């Protein structure tokens, strides 16, 4: 017995040692075989971070796992990733491992995988990576990998297909699958559970299917020898809509054959509403429905290259009603018959036909129909709408969360033609007509800060234009009356082309502060609600508004009698010959405001501002507050002509370093009151002259370069003294200004006059030159006086004096000179 126990113990130790050692021993050969097999069979760059063997998890089988797998294309698709995967694992038998050949794949487990299938404009595809010589190589080597799957586990798989030639995108996102099976000869029976978290279909930049969840619960038969897969008792969920699924599909070679049927198990309207995407299901809570409805279809035929199977689907609703709990009203006579069909062949044979679409709320019916054919080559469409909608009643019937709707609309619209006629601007081949009338319409959503109201409006539609015969509306404090025409609207809505328009705009009052912030911004802090935010001018617009506005507000300014042209084009707002009354003066503007992605708009303006009051001018313009703070202590009138350009911040403040331009300004009746700067020169001008300093009218020219201001010399009189002014102001608000005074003898301060009286020859001095320098920070400048020219003039006059005059005053000269110049 002792020998038996020793023998059993020895065997167990050896088995445990083998299970530890074998992954290390065989890892090298298997790693080489995996890499060799992959590289021998594909034209692509295949990489993986690690390769692992594990005898414990699947014993007596061996688990093989690739970590960090990527497959990147070559040639036309170089650097395009076909497959990326966190983990790919399978199990093989221990006997296959020892033989080193004819591996049989029994299970497959993959996680966090993304598959990107690309087809370029030349119809080349990135998944065609198999080498043509694969079969020959396998025959010669005598080795292969067979498939006999009985267990499949997929976690977080996303598959995206992009076709550049047809502008089609199909996406199966966040997919999971579990399949476990049992073998009966060559056939495996699976219990299959699969879910596609989101199914998307996009064509020509338009999403036709989104937020759609697909689920499958099925008993699936798989014959791997014939590559035939047949559905037993199966249910397909489209969002929450259950569909009975039956049929089969085959993959005999590089083609596929489908024969699948699906049908809604219960023919009632409540069941059909489960088709609504999950994100909108909350709107269908607490509703009562009646009526018959259903969804059914089949897919049958071959899928090979550009040949697709036959498709027949139908969705229908017959005499249904919908009523929310607690609502006195209901939507009645709901009907619809929609079909999507295609014979076997090209996708261009697909037809969409929606007929008998009808709903009614009280006495207000709405009817519509749509036919679409040749979607891939040259879409042909025939659409019709006719109805009356009382939005006030509709809001009472259907919960709309934070959306407020009121008012009444009735109208009709029909459009028929081909996309090629729109592309070629051959509008005579498009049959389009319609008319809409609005009364007491009002809408308020979280996306806008003010309700938009249309008191009345009449719109006509034809092949070439949408004509506003009347449009009387308001938003917030602003009112507007529009008349005009929108052209090129079909290319704009269907092909993202430019919308053109020409309108007359009349208004009694426009509040531009409100209008600039009409679109709500989630990122704007509540403390900044009084700020004007830079607005984005929409792209693909070419609109002209010939405007007449009686009154408007912008920032802190009250503006009247605005007349001129406003053009919206290429994300730019252009003002052409825009004239207005502002700050008790006149303003004429030509210029532009251009949006950009950074929301720091560019501007380029030519401004002519005449005879405005300086205090109001200072309060209303931040640029004046920044560059002319002395205007805060000034009275009088100012006029300016300025041509400049630069950039604005997100709050419509000018970015100083961006400013370039030139201009001039002139003043009338300028008076500077209690200026600290002038208070500092009271030592040489009489105090009474400096209390309310009068400045004679003048014209000054200046230039702007990267926000730096250069003031060219100009002459005027300050406090009745002739002065020449010139200097610079840097973008950093550092000032270097010179004022060359010629001070009248009678206006010189009493102390200086007294000192001059003792000097011989001083009676010849009638004007004293003194330079005042103002430098340093603009908010707290330093004032200095340069009297070198005055000293020289006095010395020259003293030298001209006679000996008797010098002897008479010699004893006082030294003391007075010290007093004068110190």
For each residue, the residues with C-beta under 8 A, 3 or more apart:
1: 4 5
2: 5 6
3: 6 7
4: 1 7 8
5: 1 2 8 9
6: 2 3 9 10
7: 3 4 10 11
8: 4 5 11 12
9: 5 6 12 13
10: 6 7 13 14
11: 7 8 14 15
12: 8 9 15 16
13: 9 10 16 17
14: 10 11 17 18
15: 11 12 18 19
16: 12 13 19 20
17: 13 14 20 21
18: 14 15 21 22 55
19: 15 16 22 55 56 59
20: 16 17 23 24
21: 17 18 24 25
22: 18 19 25 26 53 55 62 97
23: 20 26 27 52 53 54 55
24: 20 21 27
25: 21 22 28
26: 22 23 29 30 53 97
27: 23 24 30 31 51 52 53
28: 25 31 32
29: 26 32 33 100
30: 26 27 33 34 51 53 64 97
31: 27 28 34 35 51
32: 28 29 35 36
33: 29 30 36 37 100
34: 30 31 37 38 51 64 66
35: 31 32 38 39 46
36: 32 33 39 40
37: 33 34 40 41 145
38: 34 35 41 42 46
39: 35 36 42 46
40: 36 37 131 134 137
41: 37 38 130 131 134 137
42: 38 39 46 71 129 130 131
43: 74 75 129 130 131
44: 71 72 73 74 82 129
45: 71 72 73 74
46: 35 38 39 42 69 70 71 72
47: 68 69 70 72
48: 51 66 67 68 69 70
49: 67 68
50: 66 67 68
51: 27 30 31 34 48 64 65 66 67
52: 23 27 63 64 65 67
53: 22 23 26 27 30 62 63 64 65
54: 23 57 58 62 63 65
55: 18 19 22 23 58 59 62 63 94
56: 19 59
57: 54 63
58: 54 55 61 62 63 91 107
59: 19 55 56
60: 93 94
61: 58 91 92 93 94 106
62: 22 53 54 55 58 91 92 93 94 97
63: 52 53 54 55 57 58 89 90 91
64: 30 34 51 52 53 89 90 91 92
65: 51 52 53 54 87 88 89 90
66: 34 48 50 51 69 85 87 88 89
67: 48 49 50 51 52 86 87
68: 47 48 49 50 85 86
69: 46 47 48 66 83 84 85 87 88
70: 46 47 48 81 83 84 85
71: 42 44 45 46 81 82 83 84 129
72: 44 45 46 47 78 79 80 81 82
73: 44 45 76 77 78 79 80 81 82 126 129
74: 43 44 45 77 78
75: 43 78
76: 73 120 122 124 126
77: 73 74 80 82 118 120 124 126
78: 72 73 74 75
79: 72 73
80: 72 73 77 116 118 126
81: 70 71 72 73 84 114 116
82: 44 71 72 73 77 115 116 117 126 127 129
83: 69 70 71 113 114 115 116
84: 69 70 71 81 113 114
85: 66 68 69 70 88 110 111 112 113 114
86: 67 68 111 112 113
87: 65 66 67 69 109 110 111 112
88: 65 66 69 85 108 109 110 113
89: 63 64 65 66 107 108 109 110
90: 63 64 65 105 106 107 108 109
91: 58 61 62 63 64 105 106 107 151
92: 61 62 64 96 97 103 104 105 106
93: 60 61 62 96 97 104 106
94: 55 60 61 62 97 98
95: 98 99
96: 92 93 99 101 102 103 104
97: 22 26 30 62 92 93 94 100
98: 94 95
99: 95 96 102
100: 29 33 97
101: 96 142 143 144
102: 96 99 143 144 145 146
103: 92 96 144 145 146
104: 92 93 96 145 146 147 148
105: 90 91 92 108 145 146 147 148 149
106: 61 90 91 92 93 148 149 150 151
107: 58 89 90 91 149 150 151 152 153
108: 88 89 90 105 149 151 152 153
109: 87 88 89 90 151 152 153 154
110: 85 87 88 89 113 153 154 155 157
111: 85 86 87 154 155 156
112: 85 86 87 155 156
113: 83 84 85 86 88 110 154 156 157 158
114: 81 83 84 85 157 158 159 160
115: 82 83 157 158 159 160
116: 80 81 82 83 126 160 162
117: 82 125 126 127 159 160 161 162
118: 77 80 125 126 162 164
119: 123 124 125 126 161 162 163 164 165
120: 76 77 123 124 125 164 165
121: 164 165
122: 76 165
123: 119 120 165
124: 76 77 119 120 128
125: 117 118 119 120 128
126: 73 76 77 80 82 116 117 118 119 129
127: 82 117
128: 124 125
129: 42 43 44 71 73 82 126
130: 41 42 43 134
131: 40 41 42 43 134
132:
133: 136 137
134: 40 41 130 131 137 138
135: 138 139
136: 133 139 140
137: 40 41 133 134 140 141
138: 134 135 141 143 144
139: 135 136 142
140: 136 137
141: 137 138
142: 101 139
143: 101 102 138
144: 101 102 103 138
145: 37 102 103 104 105
146: 102 103 104 105
147: 104 105 224
148: 104 105 106 183 188 224
149: 105 106 107 108 152 179 181 188 222 224
150: 106 107 180 181 182 183 188
151: 91 106 107 108 109 179 180 181
152: 107 108 109 149 177 178 179 180 190
153: 107 108 109 110 177 178 179
154: 109 110 111 113 157 175 176 177 178 194
155: 110 111 112 176
156: 111 112 113 174 175 176
157: 110 113 114 115 154 172 174 175 176 177
158: 113 114 115 171 172 173 174 175
159: 114 115 117 171 172 175
160: 114 115 116 117 169 170 171 172 173
161: 117 119 168 169 170 171
162: 116 117 118 119 168 169
163: 119 166 167 168 169
164: 118 119 120 121 167
165: 119 120 121 122 123
166: 163 203 347 376
167: 163 164 203 204 205
168: 161 162 163 201 202 203
169: 160 161 162 163 200 201 202 203
170: 160 161 200 201 202
171: 158 159 160 161 198 199 200 202
172: 157 158 159 160 175 196 198 199 214
173: 158 160 196 197 198 199 200
174: 156 157 158 196 197 198
175: 154 156 157 158 159 172 194 195 196 197
176: 154 155 156 157 194 195 197
177: 152 153 154 157 192 193 194 195
178: 152 153 154 192 193 194
179: 149 151 152 153 190 191 192 193 194 220
180: 150 151 152 190 191
181: 149 150 151 188 189 190 191 222
182: 150 188 189
183: 148 150 187 188
184: 187 188 189
185:
186: 223 224 225
187: 183 184 221 222 223
188: 148 149 150 181 182 183 184 221 222 223 224
189: 181 182 184 219 220 221 222
190: 152 179 180 181 218 219 220 221 222
191: 179 180 181 219
192: 177 178 179 216 217 218 219 220
193: 177 178 179 216 217
194: 154 175 176 177 178 179 215 216
195: 175 176 177 213 214 215 216
196: 172 173 174 175 199 213 214 215
197: 173 174 175 176 213
198: 171 172 173 174 210 211 212 213
199: 171 172 173 196 209 212 213 214
200: 169 170 171 173 207 209 210 212
201: 168 169 170 207 208 209 210
202: 168 169 170 171 205 206 207 208
203: 166 167 168 169 206 208 375
204: 167
205: 167 202 496
206: 202 203
207: 200 201 202 210
208: 201 202 203
209: 199 200 201 212
210: 198 200 201 207 277
211: 198 277 278 279 280
212: 198 199 200 209 238 239 277
213: 195 196 197 198 199 237 238 239 240 277 278
214: 172 195 196 199 236 237 238
215: 194 195 196 236 237
216: 192 193 194 195 234 235 236 237 245
217: 192 193 234 235 237
218: 190 192 231 232 233 234 235 245
219: 189 190 191 192 231 232 233 234
220: 179 189 190 192 229 230 231 232 234
221: 187 188 189 190 228 229 230 231 232
222: 149 181 187 188 189 190 228 229
223: 186 187 188 226 227 228 229
224: 147 148 149 186 188 227
225: 186
226: 223 250 252
227: 223 224 250 251 252
228: 221 222 223 248 250
229: 220 221 222 223 248 249 250 251
230: 220 221 247 248
231: 218 219 220 221 234 245 246 247 248 260
232: 218 219 220 221
233: 218 219
234: 216 217 218 219 220 231 244 245 246
235: 216 217 218 242 243 244 245
236: 214 215 216 242 243 244 245 262
237: 213 214 215 216 217 240 241 242 243
238: 212 213 214 241 243 275 295
239: 212 213 274 275 276 277 278 281
240: 213 237 274 275 278 281
241: 237 238 264 271 272 274 275 295
242: 235 236 237 264 265 271 274
243: 235 236 237 238 262 263 264 265 295 296
244: 234 235 236 262 263 264 265
245: 216 218 231 234 235 236 260 261 262
246: 231 234 260 261 262
247: 230 231 258 259 260 261 298
248: 228 229 230 231 259 260
249: 229 256 257 258 259 260
250: 226 227 228 229 256 257
251: 227 229 255 256 257
252: 226 227 255 257
253:
254: 304
255: 251 252 302 303 304
256: 249 250 251 302 303 304
257: 249 250 251 252 301 302 303 309
258: 247 249 299 300 301 302 303 309
259: 247 248 249 298 299 300
260: 231 245 246 247 248 249 298 299 300
261: 245 246 247 297 298
262: 236 243 244 245 246 296 297 298
263: 243 244 294 295 296 297
264: 241 242 243 244 267 271 272 293 294 295 296
265: 242 243 244 271
266: 271
267: 264 271 292 293 294
268: 271 272 289 291 292 293
269: 272 273 289 290 291 292 293 317 320 322 334
270: 273 289
271: 241 242 264 265 266 267 268 274 293
272: 241 264 268 269 275 293 294 295 315 317
273: 269 270 276 284 287 289
274: 239 240 241 242 271
275: 238 239 240 241 272 295 315
276: 239 273 280 281 283 284
277: 210 211 212 213 239 280 281
278: 211 213 239 240 281
279: 211
280: 211 276 277 283 284
281: 239 240 276 277 278 284 285
282: 285
283: 276 280 398 399
284: 273 276 280 281 287
285: 281 282
286: 324 325 326
287: 273 284 322 323 324 325
288: 321 322 323 324 325
289: 268 269 270 273 320 321 322 323
290: 269 320 321
291: 268 269 317 318 319 320 321 334
292: 267 268 269 316 317 318 319 320
293: 264 267 268 269 271 272 315 316 317 318 320
294: 263 264 267 272 314 315 316
295: 238 241 243 263 264 272 275 313 314 315
296: 243 262 263 264 313 314
297: 261 262 263 311 312 313 314 340
298: 247 259 260 261 262 310 311 312 313
299: 258 259 260 309 310 311
300: 258 259 260 309 310 344
301: 257 258 307 308 309 310 344
302: 255 256 257 258 307 309 344
303: 255 256 257 258 307 308 309
304: 254 255 256 307
305:
306: 346 347
307: 301 302 303 304 344 345 346
308: 301 303 311 342 344 345 346 347
309: 257 258 299 300 301 302 303 344
310: 298 299 300 301 342 343 344
311: 297 298 299 308 340 341 342 350
312: 297 298 339 340 341
313: 295 296 297 298 339 340 341
314: 294 295 296 297 337 338 339
315: 272 275 293 294 295 336 337 338 339
316: 292 293 294 336 337 338
317: 269 272 291 292 293 320 334 335 336 337
318: 291 292 293 335
319: 291 292 333 334 335
320: 269 289 290 291 292 293 317 334 335
321: 288 289 290 291 330 331 332 333 334
322: 269 287 288 289 330 331 334
323: 287 288 289 327 329 330 331 397
324: 286 287 288 327 397 398 399
325: 286 287 288
326: 286
327: 323 324 330 396 397
328: 396
329: 323 361 362 393 396 397
330: 321 322 323 327 397
331: 321 322 323 334 359 360 361 397 398
332: 321 359 360 361
333: 319 321 358 359 360 365
334: 269 291 317 319 320 321 322 331 358 359
335: 317 318 319 320 356 357 358
336: 315 316 317 354 356 357 358
337: 314 315 316 317 354 355 356 357
338: 314 315 316 352 353 354 355 357
339: 312 313 314 315 351 352 353 354
340: 297 311 312 313 350 351 352 353
341: 311 312 313 350 351 353
342: 308 310 311 345 347 349 350 351
343: 310 349
344: 300 301 302 307 308 309 310
345: 307 308 342 349
346: 306 307 308 349 376
347: 166 306 308 342 350 375 376
348: 374 375 376 377
349: 342 343 345 346
350: 311 340 341 342 347 373 375 376
351: 339 340 341 342 371 372 373
352: 338 339 340 370 371 372 373 375
353: 338 339 340 341 370 371 372
354: 336 337 338 339 357 368 369 370 371
355: 337 338 369
356: 335 336 337 369
357: 335 336 337 338 354 367 368 369 370
358: 333 334 335 336 365 366 367 368
359: 331 332 333 334 365 366
360: 331 332 333 363 364 365 366
361: 329 331 332 364 389 390 393 394 397
362: 329 390 393
363: 360 388
364: 360 361 387 388 389 390 393
365: 333 358 359 360 387 388
366: 358 359 360 385 386 387 388 389
367: 357 358 384 385 386 387
368: 354 357 358 383 384 385 386 387
369: 354 355 356 357 382 383 384
370: 352 353 354 357 381 382 383 384
371: 351 352 353 354 381 382 383
372: 351 352 353 375 379 380 381 382
373: 350 351 352 379 380
374: 348 377 378 379 380 418
375: 203 347 348 350 352 372 379
376: 166 346 347 348 350
377: 348 374
378: 374 418 419 420
379: 372 373 374 375 418 419
380: 372 373 374 417 418 419
381: 370 371 372 415 416 417 418 419
382: 369 370 371 372 415 416
383: 368 369 370 371 413 414 415 416
384: 367 368 369 370 412 413 414
385: 366 367 368 411 412 413 414 434
386: 366 367 368 411 412 413
387: 364 365 366 367 368 410 411 412
388: 363 364 365 366 408 409 410
389: 361 364 366 394 408 409 410
390: 361 362 364 393 394 408
391: 394 395 405 406 407 408 409 441
392: 395 396 405 406 407 408
393: 329 361 362 364 390 396 397
394: 361 389 390 391 397 398 405
395: 391 392 398 400 403 404 405 406
396: 327 328 329 392 393
397: 323 324 327 329 330 331 361 393 394
398: 283 324 331 394 395
399: 283 324
400: 395 403 404 405
401:
402: 445 446
403: 395 400 443 444 445 446
404: 395 400 442 443 444 445 451
405: 391 392 394 395 400 442 443
406: 391 392 395 440 441 442 443
407: 391 392 438 439 440 441 442 454
408: 388 389 390 391 392 438 439 440 441
409: 388 389 391 436 437 438 439 441
410: 387 388 389 436 437
411: 385 386 387 434 435 436 437 459
412: 384 385 386 387 434 435 436
413: 383 384 385 386 432 433 434 436 461
414: 383 384 385 431 432 433 434
415: 381 382 383 430 431 432 490
416: 381 382 383 430 431 432
417: 380 381 421 422 429 430 431 432
418: 374 378 379 380 381 421 422 429
419: 378 379 380 381 422 423 494 495
420: 378 423 424 426
421: 417 418 424 426 427 429 430
422: 417 418 419 425 427 430 490 491 494 495
423: 419 420 491 495
424: 420 421
425: 422 491
426: 420 421 429 430
427: 421 422 430 463 464 490
428: 463
429: 417 418 421 426
430: 415 416 417 421 422 426 427 463 490
431: 414 415 416 417 463
432: 413 414 415 416 417 461 462 463 490
433: 413 414 461 462 463
434: 385 411 412 413 414 460 461
435: 411 412 458 459 460 461
436: 409 410 411 412 413 457 458 459 461
437: 409 410 411 456 457 458 459
438: 407 408 409 441 454 456 457 458 459
439: 407 408 409 455 456
440: 406 407 408 454 455 456
441: 391 406 407 408 409 438 453 454 457
442: 404 405 406 407 451 452 453 454
443: 403 404 405 406 451 452
444: 403 404 448 450 451 452
445: 402 403 404 448
446: 402 403 520
447: 519 520
448: 444 445 451 452 518 519 520
449: 476 514 517 518 519 520
450: 444 475 476 514 518
451: 404 442 443 444 448 475 476
452: 442 443 444 448 473 475
453: 441 442 473 474 475
454: 407 438 440 441 442 457 471 472 473
455: 439 440 472 473 474
456: 437 438 439 440 470 471 472
457: 436 437 438 441 454 468 470 471 472 473
458: 435 436 437 438 468 469 470 471
459: 411 435 436 437 438 466 467 468 469 471
460: 434 435 466 467 469
461: 413 432 433 434 435 436 465 466 467
462: 432 433 465 467
463: 427 428 430 431 432 433
464: 427 487
465: 461 462 485 486 487 489
466: 459 460 461 485 486 489
467: 459 460 461 462 484 485 486
468: 457 458 459 471 482 483 484 485 486 503
469: 458 459 460 483
470: 456 457 458 481 483
471: 454 456 457 458 459 468 480 481 482 483
472: 454 455 456 457 479 480 481
473: 452 453 454 455 457 479 480 481 482
474: 453 455 478 479 480
475: 450 451 452 453 478 514 515 518
476: 449 450 451 511 514 515 518
477: 509 511 514
478: 474 475 507 509 510 511 514 515
479: 472 473 474 507 508 509 510
480: 471 472 473 474 505 506 507 510
481: 470 471 472 473 505 506 507
482: 468 471 473 503 504 505
483: 468 469 470 471 503 504
484: 467 468 501 502 503 504
485: 465 466 467 468 501 502 503
486: 465 466 467 468 489 499 500 501
487: 464 465 500 501
488: 491 492 497 498 499 500
489: 465 466 486 492 493 499
490: 415 422 427 430 432 493 494
491: 422 423 425 488 494 495 497 498
492: 488 489 495 496 497 498 499 540
493: 489 490
494: 419 422 490 491
495: 419 422 423 491 492
496: 205 492 540
497: 488 491 492 540
498: 488 491 492 540 541 542
499: 486 488 489 492 540 541 542 543
500: 486 487 488 542 543
501: 484 485 486 487 541 542 543 544
502: 484 485 543 544
503: 468 482 483 484 485 543 544 545 546
504: 482 483 484 545 546 547 548
505: 480 481 482 545 546 547 548 549 566
506: 480 481 547 548 549
507: 478 479 480 481 510 547 548 549 550 552
508: 479 550 551
509: 477 478 479 549 550 551 552 553
510: 478 479 480 507 515 549 551 552 553
511: 476 477 478 514 515 552 553
512: 515 516 552 553 554
513: 516 517 532 553 554 555
514: 449 450 475 476 477 478 511 517 518
515: 475 476 478 510 511 512 518
516: 512 513 532 533 534 535 652
517: 449 513 514 521 532 533 535
518: 448 449 450 475 476 514 515 535
519: 447 448 449 535
520: 446 447 448 449
521: 517 524 533
522:
523:
524: 521 528 529 533
525: 528
526: 529
527:
528: 524 525 531 651
529: 524 526
530:
531: 528 651
532: 513 516 517 555 651 652
533: 516 517 521 524 650 651 652
534: 516 595 599 600 601 648 649 650 651 652
535: 516 517 518 519 595
536: 571 595 599
537: 541 568 571 572 573 593 594 595
538: 541 568 571
539: 570 571
540: 492 496 497 498 499
541: 498 499 501 537 538 568 569
542: 498 499 500 501 567 568 569 570
543: 499 500 501 502 503 567 568 569
544: 501 502 503 565 566 567 568
545: 503 504 505 565 566 567 568
546: 503 504 505 564 565
547: 504 505 506 507 562 563 564 565 566 578
548: 504 505 506 507 562 563
549: 505 506 507 509 510 552 561 562 563
550: 507 508 509 560 561 562
551: 508 509 510 558 559 560
552: 507 509 510 511 512 549 558 559 560 562 580
553: 509 510 511 512 513 557 558 559
554: 512 513 557 559
555: 513 532 620 652
556: 619 620
557: 553 554 582 583 620
558: 551 552 553 582
559: 551 552 553 554 562 580 581 582 587
560: 550 551 552 580 581 582
561: 549 550 579 580 581
562: 547 548 549 550 552 559 578 579 580
563: 547 548 549 578 579 580
564: 546 547 575 576 577 578 579 580 589
565: 544 545 546 547 575 576 577 578
566: 505 544 545 547 573 574 575 576 578
567: 542 543 544 545 573 574 576
568: 537 538 541 542 543 544 545 572 573 574
569: 541 542 543 572 574
570: 539 542 594
571: 536 537 538 539 594 595 596
572: 537 568 569 592 593 594 595
573: 537 566 567 568 592 593 594
574: 566 567 568 569 591 592
575: 564 565 566 578 589 590 591 592 593 605
576: 564 565 566 567 590
577: 564 565 588 590
578: 547 562 563 564 565 566 575 588 589 590
579: 561 562 563 564 586 587 588 589
580: 552 559 560 561 562 563 564 586 587 589
581: 559 560 561 584 585 586 587
582: 557 558 559 560 585 586 587 609 612
583: 557 612 613 616 617 620
584: 581 611 612 613 616
585: 581 582 609 610 611 612 613 637 639
586: 579 580 581 582 608 609 610 611
587: 559 579 580 581 582 607 608 609 610 612
588: 577 578 579 607 608 609
589: 564 575 578 579 580 605 606 607 608
590: 575 576 577 578 605 606
591: 574 575 603 604 605 606 607
592: 572 573 574 575 602 603 604 605
593: 537 572 573 575 601 602 603
594: 537 570 571 572 573 601 602 603
595: 534 535 536 537 571 572 599 601
596: 571 599 600 601 602
597:
598:
599: 534 536 595 596 650
600: 534 596 647 648 649 650 655
601: 534 593 594 595 596 647 648 652
602: 592 593 594 596 645 646 647 648
603: 591 592 593 594 645 646 647 648
604: 591 592 644 645
605: 575 589 590 591 592 642 643 644 645
606: 589 590 591 642 643
607: 587 588 589 591 640 641 642 643 663
608: 586 587 588 589 640 641
609: 582 585 586 587 588 612 638 639 640 641 642
610: 585 586 587 639
611: 584 585 586 637 638 639 668
612: 582 583 584 585 587 609 616 617 637 638 639
613: 583 584 585 616 617 636 637
614: 617 618 631 634 635 636 637 638 667 670
615: 618 619 631 634 635
616: 583 584 612 613 619 620
617: 583 612 613 614 620 621 624 631 638
618: 614 615 621 624 625 628 631 632 634
619: 556 615 616
620: 555 556 557 583 616 617 624
621: 617 618 624 625
622: 625 626 653 654
623: 626 627 654
624: 617 618 620 621 627 628 631
625: 618 621 622 628 629 631 632
626: 622 623 629 654 656 733
627: 623 624 709 729
628: 618 624 625 631
629: 625 626 632 778 779
630: 633 634 672 675 677
631: 614 615 617 618 624 625 628 634 638
632: 618 625 629
633: 630 672 673 674 675
634: 614 615 618 630 631 670 671 672 673
635: 614 615 669 670 671 673
636: 613 614 667 668 669 670 671
637: 585 611 612 613 614 667 668 669
638: 609 611 612 614 617 631 665 666 667 668 670
639: 585 609 610 611 612 665 666 667 668
640: 607 608 609 663 664 665 666
641: 607 608 609 663 664 665
642: 605 606 607 609 661 662 663 664 665
643: 605 606 607 661 662 663
644: 604 605 659 660 661 662 663 704
645: 602 603 604 605 659 660 661
646: 602 603 654 655 658 659 660 661 707
647: 600 601 602 603 654 655 658
648: 534 600 601 602 603 652 653 654 655
649: 534 600 652 653 654 655
650: 533 534 599 600
651: 528 531 532 533 534
652: 516 532 533 534 555 601 648 649
653: 622 648 649
654: 622 623 626 646 647 648 649 658 659
655: 600 646 647 648 649 658 659
656: 626 659 707 731
657: 706 707 731
658: 646 647 654 655 706 707
659: 644 645 646 654 655 656 704 706 707 731
660: 644 645 646 704 705 706
661: 642 643 644 645 646 703 704
662: 642 643 644 701 702 703 704
663: 607 640 641 642 643 644 701 702 704
664: 640 641 642 699 700 701 702
665: 638 639 640 641 642 699 700 702
666: 638 639 640 697 698 699 700
667: 614 636 637 638 639 670 695 697 698
668: 611 636 637 638 639 697
669: 635 636 637 697
670: 614 634 635 636 638 667 694 695 696 697
671: 634 635 636 692 693 694 695
672: 630 633 634 675 678 692 693 695
673: 633 634 635 692 693
674: 633 679 691 692
675: 630 633 672 678 679 693
676: 679 680
677: 630 680 681 774 781 783
678: 672 675 681 682 690 693 719
679: 674 675 676 682 690
680: 676 677 783
681: 677 678 684 685 690 772 783 785
682: 678 679 685 686 687 690 749
683: 749 751 752 785
684: 681 743 748 749 752 768 770 785 787
685: 681 682 689 690 719 721 743 747 748 749
686: 682 689 690 747 748 749 750
687: 682 690 691 749
688: 691
689: 685 686 693 719 720 721 747
690: 678 679 681 682 685 686 687 693 719
691: 674 687 688
692: 671 672 673 674
693: 671 672 673 675 678 689 690 718 719
694: 670 671 718 719 720
695: 667 670 671 672 698 716 717 718
696: 670 716 717 718
697: 666 667 668 669 670 716
698: 666 667 695 714 715 716
699: 664 665 666 714
700: 664 665 666 711 712 714 725
701: 662 663 664 711 712 714
702: 662 663 664 665 709 710 711 712
703: 661 662 709 710 712
704: 644 659 660 661 662 663 707 708 709
705: 660 708 710
706: 657 658 659 660 731
707: 646 656 657 658 659 704 730 731
708: 704 705 728 729 730 731
709: 627 702 703 704 728 729
710: 702 703 705 728
711: 700 701 702 714 725 726 727 728 729 737
712: 700 701 702 703 726
713: 724 725 726
714: 698 699 700 701 711 724 725 726
715: 698 722 723 724 725
716: 695 696 697 698 723 725
717: 695 696 720 721 722 723
718: 693 694 695 696 721 723 739 741
719: 678 685 689 690 693 694 747
720: 689 694 717 744 747
721: 685 689 717 718 741 742 743 744 747
722: 715 717 741 742 767
723: 715 716 717 718 739 740 741 742
724: 713 714 715 739 740
725: 700 711 713 714 715 716 737 738 739 740
726: 711 712 713 714 737 738
727: 711 735 736 737 738 774
728: 708 709 710 711 735 736 737
729: 627 708 709 711 733 734 735 736 737 778
730: 707 708 733 734 735 736
731: 656 657 659 706 707 708
732:
733: 626 729 730 777 778 779
734: 729 730 775 776 777 778
735: 727 728 729 730 774 775 776 777 778 781
736: 727 728 729 730 774 775
737: 711 725 726 727 728 729 773 774 775
738: 725 726 727 771 772 773 774
739: 718 723 724 725 771 772 773 774
740: 723 724 725 769 771
741: 718 721 722 723 769 770 771 772
742: 721 722 723 767 768 769
743: 684 685 721 747 748 767 768 769 770
744: 720 721 747 748 766 767
745: 748 753 756 765 766 767 768
746:
747: 685 686 689 719 720 721 743 744
748: 684 685 686 743 744 745 752 753 756 768
749: 682 683 684 685 686 687 752 753
750: 686 753 754
751: 683 754 755 819
752: 683 684 748 749 755 756 768 820
753: 745 748 749 750 756 757
754: 750 751 757 758
755: 751 752 758 759 816 817 819 820
756: 745 748 752 753 759 762 765 794 816 820
757: 753 754 762
758: 754 755 762 809 812 813 816
759: 755 756 762 794 797 798 809 813 816 817
760: 797 798 801 802 805 806 808 809 813
761: 764 765 797 798 799 800 801 805
762: 756 757 758 759 765 794 797
763:
764: 761 797 800
765: 745 756 761 762 768 793 794 797
766: 744 745
767: 722 742 743 744 745
768: 684 742 743 745 748 752 765 790 793
769: 740 741 742 743 789 790 793
770: 684 741 743 785 786 787 789 790
771: 738 739 740 741 785 786 787 789
772: 681 738 739 741 783 784 785 786
773: 737 738 739 783 784 785 786
774: 677 727 735 736 737 738 739 781 782 783
775: 734 735 736 737 781 782 784
776: 734 735 780 781 782
777: 733 734 735 780 781
778: 629 729 733 734 735 781
779: 629 733
780: 776 777
781: 677 735 774 775 776 777 778
782: 774 775 776
783: 677 680 681 772 773 774
784: 772 773 775
785: 681 683 684 770 771 772 773
786: 770 771 772 773 789
787: 684 770 771 790 791 821
788: 791 792
789: 769 770 771 786 792 793
790: 768 769 770 787 793 794
791: 787 788 794 795 821
792: 788 789 795 796
793: 765 768 769 789 790 796 797
794: 756 759 762 765 790 791 797 798 820
795: 791 792 798 799
796: 792 793 799 800
797: 759 760 761 762 764 765 793 794 800 801
798: 759 760 761 794 795 801 806 813
799: 761 795 796
800: 761 764 796 797
801: 760 761 797 798 805 806
802: 760 805 806
803: 806 807
804: 807 808
805: 760 761 801 802 808 809
806: 760 798 801 802 803 809 810 813
807: 803 804 810
808: 760 804 805
809: 758 759 760 805 806 812 813
810: 806 807 813
811:
812: 758 809 815 816
813: 758 759 760 798 806 809 810 816 817
814: 817 818
815: 812 818 819
816: 755 756 758 759 812 813 819 820
817: 755 759 813 814 820 821
818: 814 815 821 822
819: 751 755 815 816 822
820: 752 755 756 794 816 817
821: 787 791 817 818
822: 818 819
